[in-house]
Amino acid sequence: MSVRRRGARAVRGSIPGSDVGVRPRRRRWAAFAALLAVVVAGLIVSRALPSSSATDIAGDALYAAAAYTGLVLLMPRAPRWAVALAAAGWCVAVELLQRTGLPLALAEWMPPVALVLGTGFDARDLVVYVLAVIATVAIDRAVSVRLLPRGPARGGVRPPE
């Protein structure tokens, strides 16, 4: 845990340069709830709705949102920009991996792999991933500001403002 000096007392749990400012436990629970909602929505889009360009785009956007919220769940203190870069990087890497045919071969062997790695490359997906990560960052910021107020950390020390 990093410690940053502010005046005469240390502020625990903050990362210099982080824009988060929300207690990690609260942010982790919010990310868990968001990830659960995104995964359920993704399963509905991929399994219950008829296949179309709209459901493909919705599925890609939900995949990028799941990547972002999953990373927030793992690293709740990380700055949003770092989580966004990692999520977009993951999505782009997976999409480029699809050009090799490996995800398709793995999906034939074990079908659930297709939900994580996809099966076929589509350049449009790259744009959707980036836009979806940007939208997810905006939602994360809005939720953090409105629903996850800063509160005293353990020991009664408030995070820096």
BAGU-884153 format. One record per atom (N, C-alpha, C): x, y, z; atom name; residue in one letter; residue number from 1. Coordinates in Angstrom, 2 decimals, decimal comma. Example, Ala and Ser with C-alpha at 12.3 -4.5 7.8 and 13.67 -1.06 7.14 Angstrom:
2
         x         y         z   atomo   residuo   num
     13,19     -5,69      7,80       N         A     1
     12,30     -4,50      7,80      CA         A     1
     13,20     -3,30      7,80       C         A     1
     12,85     -2,25      7,08       N         S     2
     13,67     -1,06      7,14      CA         S     2
     12,90      0,03      7,87       C         S     2
END
This chain:
161
         x         y         z   atomo   residuo   num
      0,85     -1,17      0,00       N         M     1
      0,00      0,00      0,00      CA         M     1
      0,89      1,23      0,00       C         M     1
      0,61      2,15     -0,86       N         S     2
      1,43      3,35     -0,92      CA         S     2
      0,98      4,34      0,15       C         S     2
      1,92      5,14      0,59       N         V     3
      1,63      6,16      1,58      CA         V     3
      2,11      7,49      1,02       C         V     3
      1,25      8,48      1,05       N         R     4
      1,60      9,79      0,54      CA         R     4
      1,50     10,77      1,69       C         R     4
      2,51     11,57      1,87       N         R     5
      2,52     12,56      2,95      CA         R     5
      1,69     13,77      2,56       C         R     5
      0,86     14,19      3,47       N         R     6
      0,07     15,40      3,24      CA         R     6
      0,05     16,14      4,55       C         R     6
      0,73     17,22      4,60       N         G     7
      0,85     17,93      5,86      CA         G     7
      1,66     17,07      6,82       C         G     7
      1,16     16,90      8,02       N         A     8
      1,89     16,14      9,03      CA         A     8
      1,46     14,69      9,09       C         A     8
      0,43     14,31      8,35       N         R     9
     -0,02     12,92      8,44      CA         R     9
      0,02     12,23      7,08       C         R     9
      0,11     10,92      7,15       N         A    10
      0,17     10,12      5,92      CA         A    10
     -1,24      9,78      5,47       C         A    10
     -1,43      9,70      4,18       N         V    11
     -2,71      9,29      3,63      CA         V    11
     -2,50      7,93      2,99       C         V    11
     -3,11      6,91      3,57       N         R    12
     -2,93      5,55      3,09      CA         R    12
     -3,87      5,24      1,94       C         R    12
     -3,41      4,36      1,04       N         G    13
     -4,28      3,86     -0,01      CA         G    13
     -4,34      4,72     -1,27       C         G    13
     -3,65      5,84     -1,27       N         S    14
     -3,71      6,68     -2,46      CA         S    14
     -2,50      6,39     -3,34       C         S    14
     -2,68      6,58     -4,61       N         I    15
     -1,59      6,43     -5,57      CA         I    15
     -1,35      7,79     -6,17       C         I    15
     -0,10      8,27     -6,11       N         P    16
      0,16      9,58     -6,73      CA         P    16
     -0,25      9,58     -8,19       C         P    16
     -0,98     10,60     -8,60       N         G    17
     -1,42     10,70     -9,98      CA         G    17
     -2,73      9,97    -10,26       C         G    17
     -3,28      9,25     -9,28       N         S    18
     -4,53      8,53     -9,50      CA         S    18
     -5,69      9,50     -9,48       C         S    18
     -6,64      9,29    -10,36       N         D    19
     -7,81     10,14    -10,42      CA         D    19
     -9,01      9,49     -9,77       C         D    19
     -8,79      8,36     -9,11       N         V    20
     -9,90      7,58     -8,59      CA         V    20
    -10,47      8,20     -7,33       C         V    20
     -9,72      8,28     -6,25       N         G    21
    -10,17      8,95     -5,04      CA         G    21
    -11,32      8,29     -4,32       C         G    21
    -11,66      7,07     -4,64       N         V    22
    -12,74      6,34     -3,99      CA         V    22
    -12,12      5,21     -3,20       C         V    22
    -12,70      4,91     -2,06       N         R    23
    -12,17      3,80     -1,28      CA         R    23
    -12,16      2,54     -2,13       C         R    23
    -11,05      1,80     -2,11       N         P    24
    -10,92      0,62     -2,97      CA         P    24
    -12,01     -0,42     -2,76       C         P    24
    -12,42     -0,64     -1,53       N         R    25
    -13,45     -1,65     -1,28      CA         R    25
    -14,77     -1,27     -1,95       C         R    25
    -15,14      0,00     -1,84       N         R    26
    -16,38      0,46     -2,49      CA         R    26
    -16,28      0,35     -4,00       C         R    26
    -15,14      0,72     -4,55       N         R    27
    -14,96      0,67     -5,99      CA         R    27
    -14,96     -0,78     -6,48       C         R    27
    -14,36     -1,67     -5,68       N         R    28
    -14,32     -3,09     -6,06      CA         R    28
    -15,74     -3,67     -6,07       C         R    28
    -16,56     -3,34     -5,08       N         W    29
    -17,94     -3,85     -5,05      CA         W    29
    -18,75     -3,29     -6,21       C         W    29
    -18,56     -2,02     -6,51       N         A    30
    -19,26     -1,42     -7,64      CA         A    30
    -18,83     -2,09     -8,96       C         A    30
    -17,54     -2,36     -9,09       N         A    31
    -17,04     -3,03    -10,29      CA         A    31
    -17,58     -4,44    -10,39       C         A    31
    -17,69     -5,13     -9,27       N         F    32
    -18,24     -6,49     -9,28      CA         F    32
    -19,69     -6,47     -9,76       C         F    32
    -20,48     -5,55     -9,22       N         A    33
    -21,88     -5,44     -9,63      CA         A    33
    -21,99     -5,08    -11,12       C         A    33
    -21,15     -4,17    -11,56       N         A    34
    -21,17     -3,77    -12,98      CA         A    34
    -20,74     -4,94    -13,87       C         A    34
    -19,71     -5,66    -13,46       N         L    35
    -19,26     -6,80    -14,26      CA         L    35
    -20,34     -7,86    -14,37       C         L    35
    -21,00     -8,14    -13,28       N         L    36
    -22,09     -9,11    -13,29      CA         L    36
    -23,19     -8,68    -14,25       C         L    36
    -23,58     -7,41    -14,19       N         A    37
    -24,62     -6,89    -15,09      CA         A    37
    -24,18     -6,95    -16,55       C         A    37
    -22,92     -6,62    -16,81       N         V    38
    -22,40     -6,63    -18,18      CA         V    38
    -22,35     -8,05    -18,73       C         V    38
    -21,91     -9,00    -17,92       N         V    39
    -21,84    -10,39    -18,37      CA         V    39
    -23,24    -10,94    -18,66       C         V    39
    -24,20    -10,65    -17,79       N         V    40
    -25,57    -11,11    -18,03      CA         V    40
    -26,11    -10,48    -19,32       C         V    40
    -25,89     -9,18    -19,50       N         A    41
    -26,34     -8,52    -20,73      CA         A    41
    -25,65     -9,12    -21,96       C         A    41
    -24,37     -9,43    -21,85       N         G    42
    -23,65    -10,04    -22,95      CA         G    42
    -24,19    -11,42    -23,31       C         G    42
    -24,52    -12,20    -22,30       N         L    43
    -25,09    -13,53    -22,57      CA         L    43
    -26,46    -13,42    -23,21       C         L    43
    -27,24    -12,45    -22,78       N         I    44
    -28,55    -12,23    -23,40      CA         I    44
    -28,38    -11,83    -24,86       C         I    44
    -27,46    -10,91    -25,12       N         V    45
    -27,24    -10,45    -26,50      CA         V    45
    -26,75    -11,60    -27,37       C         V    45
    -25,83    -12,42    -26,85       N         S    46
    -25,25    -13,47    -27,69      CA         S    46
    -26,12    -14,70    -27,83       C         S    46
    -26,99    -14,96    -26,87       N         R    47
    -27,78    -16,19    -26,88      CA         R    47
    -29,26    -16,00    -27,18       C         R    47
    -29,85    -14,91    -26,72       N         A    48
    -31,30    -14,76    -26,82      CA         A    48
    -31,76    -13,91    -27,99       C         A    48
    -30,93    -13,00    -28,44       N         L    49
    -31,34    -12,10    -29,52      CA         L    49
    -30,89    -12,65    -30,87       C         L    49
    -31,63    -12,34    -31,93       N         P    50
    -31,22    -12,80    -33,26      CA         P    50
    -29,90    -12,14    -33,68       C         P    50
    -29,10    -12,88    -34,40       N         S    51
    -27,80    -12,37    -34,85      CA         S    51
    -27,98    -11,29    -35,92       C         S    51
    -27,34    -10,15    -35,68       N         S    52
    -27,39     -9,03    -36,63      CA         S    52
    -26,17     -8,14    -36,39       C         S    52
    -26,03     -7,13    -37,20       N         S    53
    -24,93     -6,18    -37,00      CA         S    53
    -25,08     -5,47    -35,66       C         S    53
    -26,32     -5,15    -35,30       N         A    54
    -26,56     -4,44    -34,04      CA         A    54
    -26,17     -5,30    -32,84       C         A    54
    -26,53     -6,59    -32,86       N         T    55
    -26,16     -7,45    -31,73      CA         T    55
    -24,65     -7,71    -31,71       C         T    55
    -24,03     -7,73    -32,88       N         D    56
    -22,57     -7,89    -32,94      CA         D    56
    -21,88     -6,69    -32,30       C         D    56
    -22,33     -5,50    -32,65       N         I    57
    -21,75     -4,28    -32,08      CA         I    57
    -22,03     -4,21    -30,57       C         I    57
    -23,26     -4,54    -30,17       N         A    58
    -23,59     -4,54    -28,74      CA         A    58
    -22,72     -5,53    -27,98       C         A    58
    -22,53     -6,71    -28,54       N         G    59
    -21,68     -7,71    -27,90      CA         G    59
    -20,25     -7,25    -27,77       C         G    59
    -19,73     -6,59    -28,80       N         D    60
    -18,36     -6,06    -28,74      CA         D    60
    -18,24     -4,98    -27,68       C         D    60
    -19,23     -4,10    -27,60       N         A    61
    -19,20     -3,04    -26,59      CA         A    61
    -19,27     -3,63    -25,19       C         A    61
    -20,10     -4,63    -25,00       N         L    62
    -20,21     -5,27    -23,69      CA         L    62
    -18,92     -6,02    -23,34       C         L    62
    -18,26     -6,61    -24,33       N         Y    63
    -16,98     -7,28    -24,10      CA         Y    63
    -15,93     -6,28    -23,59       C         Y    63
    -15,87     -5,11    -24,24       N         A    64
    -14,92     -4,08    -23,81      CA         A    64
    -15,26     -3,57    -22,41       C         A    64
    -16,55     -3,40    -22,13       N         A    65
    -16,97     -2,95    -20,80      CA         A    65
    -16,62     -4,01    -19,75       C         A    65
    -16,76     -5,28    -20,10       N         A    66
    -16,39     -6,35    -19,17      CA         A    66
    -14,88     -6,36    -18,92       C         A    66
    -14,10     -6,11    -19,95       N         A    67
    -12,64     -6,05    -19,78      CA         A    67
    -12,28     -4,92    -18,82       C         A    67
    -12,88     -3,76    -19,00       N         Y    68
    -12,60     -2,61    -18,13      CA         Y    68
    -13,04     -2,88    -16,70       C         Y    68
    -14,28     -3,32    -16,51       N         T    69
    -14,77     -3,53    -15,15      CA         T    69
    -14,04     -4,68    -14,46       C         T    69
    -13,65     -5,69    -15,23       N         G    70
    -12,86     -6,78    -14,65      CA         G    70
    -11,52     -6,28    -14,14       C         G    70
    -10,90     -5,39    -14,89       N         L    71
     -9,62     -4,83    -14,44      CA         L    71
     -9,80     -3,92    -13,23       C         L    71
    -10,89     -3,16    -13,19       N         V    72
    -11,17     -2,34    -12,00      CA         V    72
    -11,36     -3,24    -10,78       C         V    72
    -12,02     -4,37    -10,98       N         L    73
    -12,22     -5,32     -9,89      CA         L    73
    -10,88     -5,82     -9,36       C         L    73
     -9,94     -6,07    -10,25       N         L    74
     -8,62     -6,55     -9,85      CA         L    74
     -7,71     -5,45     -9,30       C         L    74
     -7,86     -4,24     -9,84       N         M    75
     -6,98     -3,13     -9,47      CA         M    75
     -7,79     -1,87     -9,17       C         M    75
     -8,52     -1,84     -8,05       N         P    76
     -9,42     -0,71     -7,81      CA         P    76
     -8,71      0,62     -7,56       C         P    76
     -7,44      0,60     -7,23       N         R    77
     -6,71      1,86     -6,98      CA         R    77
     -6,04      2,41     -8,23       C         R    77
     -6,02      1,64     -9,29       N         A    78
     -5,33      2,07    -10,51      CA         A    78
     -6,04      3,26    -11,14       C         A    78
     -5,29      4,18    -11,72       N         P    79
     -5,92      5,32    -12,40      CA         P    79
     -6,79      4,85    -13,57       C         P    79
     -7,85      5,56    -13,83       N         R    80
     -8,77      5,18    -14,90      CA         R    80
     -8,07      5,08    -16,25       C         R    80
     -7,15      6,00    -16,52       N         W    81
     -6,47      5,97    -17,81      CA         W    81
     -5,66      4,69    -17,98       C         W    81
     -5,06      4,19    -16,90       N         A    82
     -4,26      2,96    -16,99      CA         A    82
     -5,16      1,75    -17,22       C         A    82
     -6,28      1,73    -16,53       N         V    83
     -7,24      0,63    -16,70      CA         V    83
     -7,81      0,66    -18,11       C         V    83
     -8,12      1,86    -18,60       N         A    84
     -8,67      2,00    -19,95      CA         A    84
     -7,67      1,53    -21,01       C         A    84
     -6,42      1,90    -20,85       N         L    85
     -5,40      1,45    -21,81      CA         L    85
     -5,24     -0,06    -21,78       C         L    85
     -5,24     -0,63    -20,59       N         A    86
     -5,10     -2,09    -20,48      CA         A    86
     -6,30     -2,81    -21,08       C         A    86
     -7,51     -2,30    -20,82       N         A    87
     -8,72     -2,94    -21,36      CA         A    87
     -8,75     -2,84    -22,88       C         A    87
     -8,47     -1,67    -23,41       N         A    88
     -8,45     -1,50    -24,86      CA         A    88
     -7,34     -2,35    -25,48       C         A    88
     -6,20     -2,40    -24,83       N         G    89
     -5,10     -3,23    -25,31      CA         G    89
     -5,46     -4,70    -25,36       C         G    89
     -6,14     -5,17    -24,32       N         W    90
     -6,59     -6,57    -24,28      CA         W    90
     -7,54     -6,84    -25,45       C         W    90
     -8,52     -5,97    -25,62       N         C    91
     -9,52     -6,17    -26,68      CA         C    91
     -8,88     -6,18    -28,06       C         C    91
     -7,98     -5,25    -28,30       N         V    92
     -7,30     -5,19    -29,60      CA         V    92
     -6,43     -6,42    -29,80       C         V    92
     -5,72     -6,85    -28,76       N         A    93
     -4,87     -8,04    -28,88      CA         A    93
     -5,70     -9,28    -29,20       C         A    93
     -6,84     -9,43    -28,54       N         V    94
     -7,71    -10,57    -28,81      CA         V    94
     -8,25    -10,52    -30,24       C         V    94
     -8,63     -9,33    -30,67       N         E    95
     -9,14     -9,19    -32,04      CA         E    95
     -8,05     -9,52    -33,07       C         E    95
     -6,85     -9,07    -32,83       N         L    96
     -5,75     -9,38    -33,76      CA         L    96
     -5,38    -10,86    -33,71       C         L    96
     -5,53    -11,48    -32,56       N         L    97
     -5,28    -12,92    -32,44      CA         L    97
     -6,23    -13,71    -33,32       C         L    97
     -7,41    -13,19    -33,53       N         Q    98
     -8,40    -13,88    -34,37      CA         Q    98
     -7,93    -14,02    -35,81       C         Q    98
     -7,02    -13,17    -36,24       N         R    99
     -6,48    -13,28    -37,61      CA         R    99
     -5,66    -14,54    -37,79       C         R    99
     -5,17    -15,13    -36,68       N         T   100
     -4,34    -16,33    -36,78      CA         T   100
     -5,16    -17,59    -36,96       C         T   100
     -6,44    -17,56    -36,61       N         G   101
     -7,28    -18,75    -36,68      CA         G   101
     -7,23    -19,60    -35,42       C         G   101
     -6,34    -19,26    -34,51       N         L   102
     -6,22    -20,02    -33,26      CA         L   102
     -7,50    -19,97    -32,41       C         L   102
     -8,13    -18,81    -32,21       N         P   103
     -9,37    -18,81    -31,43      CA         P   103
    -10,47    -19,68    -32,05       C         P   103
    -10,55    -19,70    -33,37       N         L   104
    -11,55    -20,53    -34,04      CA         L   104
    -11,29    -22,01    -33,78       C         L   104
    -10,03    -22,42    -33,87       N         A   105
     -9,67    -23,81    -33,60      CA         A   105
     -9,95    -24,18    -32,15       C         A   105
     -9,63    -23,28    -31,23       N         L   106
     -9,90    -23,55    -29,81      CA         L   106
    -11,40    -23,60    -29,54       C         L   106
    -12,18    -22,74    -30,21       N         A   107
    -13,63    -22,72    -30,02      CA         A   107
    -14,28    -24,00    -30,55       C         A   107
    -13,71    -24,59    -31,61       N         E   108
    -14,24    -25,86    -32,11      CA         E   108
    -13,99    -26,98    -31,09       C         E   108
    -12,87    -26,89    -30,41       N         W   109
    -12,51    -27,88    -29,39      CA         W   109
    -13,31    -27,67    -28,11       C         W   109
    -13,47    -26,38    -27,70       N         M   110
    -14,19    -26,04    -26,49      CA         M   110
    -15,01    -24,77    -26,76       C         M   110
    -16,31    -24,91    -27,10       N         P   111
    -17,14    -23,78    -27,53      CA         P   111
    -17,15    -22,54    -26,63       C         P   111
    -17,11    -22,66    -25,28       N         P   112
    -17,12    -21,43    -24,47      CA         P   112
    -15,92    -20,50    -24,72       C         P   112
    -14,86    -21,02    -25,31       N         V   113
    -13,71    -20,18    -25,62      CA         V   113
    -14,11    -19,06    -26,58       C         V   113
    -15,08    -19,32    -27,42       N         A   114
    -15,53    -18,30    -28,39      CA         A   114
    -16,08    -17,06    -27,68       C         A   114
    -16,63    -17,21    -26,47       N         L   115
    -17,14    -16,05    -25,73      CA         L   115
    -16,01    -15,14    -25,27       C         L   115
    -14,84    -15,70    -25,04       N         V   116
    -13,71    -14,91    -24,55      CA         V   116
    -12,79    -14,45    -25,68       C         V   116
    -12,52    -15,33    -26,63       N         L   117
    -11,55    -15,02    -27,69      CA         L   117
    -12,18    -14,73    -29,04       C         L   117
    -13,48    -14,93    -29,19       N         G   118
    -14,11    -14,71    -30,48      CA         G   118
    -13,69    -15,77    -31,48       C         G   118
    -14,06    -15,55    -32,74       N         T   119
    -13,70    -16,55    -33,76      CA         T   119
    -13,20    -15,93    -35,05       C         T   119
    -13,65    -14,74    -35,40       N         G   120
    -13,26    -14,15    -36,68      CA         G   120
    -12,94    -12,68    -36,56       C         G   120
    -11,91    -12,25    -37,26       N         F   121
    -11,47    -10,86    -37,23      CA         F   121
    -12,47     -9,96    -37,97       C         F   121
    -12,73     -8,80    -37,38       N         D   122
    -13,56     -7,77    -37,99      CA         D   122
    -12,99     -6,43    -37,58       C         D   122
    -12,49     -5,65    -38,54       N         A   123
    -11,85     -4,37    -38,24      CA         A   123
    -12,79     -3,41    -37,51       C         A   123
    -14,08     -3,50    -37,78       N         R   124
    -15,06     -2,64    -37,11      CA         R   124
    -15,01     -2,83    -35,60       C         R   124
    -14,72     -4,06    -35,17       N         D   125
    -14,66     -4,35    -33,74      CA         D   125
    -13,62     -3,49    -33,03       C         D   125
    -12,53     -3,20    -33,68       N         L   126
    -11,47     -2,39    -33,07      CA         L   126
    -12,00     -1,01    -32,69       C         L   126
    -12,78     -0,42    -33,58       N         V   127
    -13,37      0,90    -33,31      CA         V   127
    -14,39      0,80    -32,17       C         V   127
    -15,21     -0,23    -32,22       N         V   128
    -16,22     -0,42    -31,18      CA         V   128
    -15,57     -0,58    -29,81       C         V   128
    -14,49     -1,35    -29,74       N         Y   129
    -13,80     -1,56    -28,47      CA         Y   129
    -13,31     -0,24    -27,88       C         Y   129
    -12,66      0,56    -28,69       N         V   130
    -12,11      1,82    -28,19      CA         V   130
    -13,22      2,75    -27,73       C         V   130
    -14,28      2,88    -28,53       N         L   131
    -15,40      3,74    -28,13      CA         L   131
    -16,10      3,22    -26,88       C         L   131
    -16,23      1,91    -26,76       N         A   132
    -16,89      1,33    -25,58      CA         A   132
    -16,05      1,54    -24,33       C         A   132
    -14,74      1,42    -24,44       N         V   133
    -13,89      1,66    -23,27      CA         V   133
    -14,00      3,13    -22,85       C         V   133
    -14,02      4,05    -23,79       N         I   134
    -14,17      5,47    -23,47      CA         I   134
    -15,50      5,71    -22,76       C         I   134
    -16,57      5,10    -23,26       N         A   135
    -17,89      5,25    -22,62      CA         A   135
    -17,89      4,64    -21,22       C         A   135
    -17,22      3,50    -21,07       N         T   136
    -17,18      2,85    -19,76      CA         T   136
    -16,40      3,68    -18,76       C         T   136
    -15,33      4,33    -19,19       N         V   137
    -14,58      5,23    -18,31      CA         V   137
    -15,47      6,38    -17,86       C         V   137
    -16,24      6,94    -18,77       N         A   138
    -17,15      8,04    -18,42      CA         A   138
    -18,19      7,58    -17,40       C         A   138
    -18,72      6,38    -17,60       N         I   139
    -19,70      5,84    -16,65      CA         I   139
    -19,04      5,58    -15,30       C         I   139
    -17,83      5,02    -15,30       N         D   140
    -17,10      4,77    -14,07      CA         D   140
    -16,89      6,08    -13,30       C         D   140
    -16,51      7,11    -14,01       N         R   141
    -16,29      8,40    -13,36      CA         R   141
    -17,58      8,96    -12,77       C         R   141
    -18,66      8,88    -13,53       N         A   142
    -19,95      9,39    -13,05      CA         A   142
    -20,43      8,62    -11,83       C         A   142
    -20,28      7,30    -11,86       N         V   143
    -20,70      6,47    -10,72      CA         V   143
    -19,84      6,79     -9,51       C         V   143
    -18,55      6,94     -9,73       N         S   144
    -17,64      7,23     -8,61      CA         S   144
    -17,96      8,57     -7,97       C         S   144
    -18,30      9,55     -8,76       N         V   145
    -18,59     10,88     -8,24      CA         V   145
    -19,93     10,91     -7,50       C         V   145
    -20,93     10,23     -8,07       N         R   146
    -22,28     10,32     -7,51      CA         R   146
    -22,62      9,25     -6,48       C         R   146
    -22,23      8,03     -6,74       N         L   147
    -22,67      6,93     -5,89      CA         L   147
    -21,64      6,42     -4,91       C         L   147
    -20,39      6,75     -5,14       N         L   148
    -19,33      6,25     -4,27      CA         L   148
    -18,59      7,42     -3,64       C         L   148
    -19,24      8,11     -2,70       N         P   149
    -18,60      9,29     -2,12      CA         P   149
    -17,32      8,90     -1,38       C         P   149
    -16,44      9,84     -1,35       N         R   150
    -15,22      9,63     -0,58      CA         R   150
    -15,58      9,56      0,88       C         R   150
    -15,03      8,60      1,55       N         G   151
    -15,28      8,48      2,97      CA         G   151
    -13,99      8,25      3,69       C         G   151
    -14,04      8,31      5,00       N         P   152
    -12,81      8,08      5,74      CA         P   152
    -12,31      6,65      5,50       C         P   152
    -11,04      6,54      5,28       N         A   153
    -10,43      5,23      5,13      CA         A   153
    -10,26      4,60      6,50       C         A   153
     -9,74      3,39      6,55       N         R   154
     -9,51      2,77      7,84      CA         R   154
     -8,67      3,70      8,70       C         R   154
     -9,00      3,75      9,96       N         G   155
     -8,24      4,62     10,87      CA         G   155
     -8,72      6,06     10,85       C         G   155
     -9,80      6,34     10,06       N         G   156
    -10,37      7,67     10,05      CA         G   156
     -9,63      8,68      9,20       C         G   156
     -8,66      8,26      8,40       N         V   157
     -7,92      9,18      7,55      CA         V   157
     -8,62      9,25      6,20       C         V   157
     -8,94     10,47      5,78       N         R   158
     -9,61     10,66      4,48      CA         R   158
     -8,61     10,66      3,37       C         R   158
     -8,99     10,16      2,17       N         P   159
     -8,10     10,24      1,01      CA         P   159
     -7,89     11,68      0,59       C         P   159
     -6,82     11,94     -0,17       N         P   160
     -6,55     13,31     -0,61      CA         P   160
     -7,62     13,80     -1,57       C         P   160
     -7,81     15,08     -1,61       N         E   161
     -8,79     15,68     -2,51      CA         E   161
     -8,14     16,34     -3,67       C         E   161
END
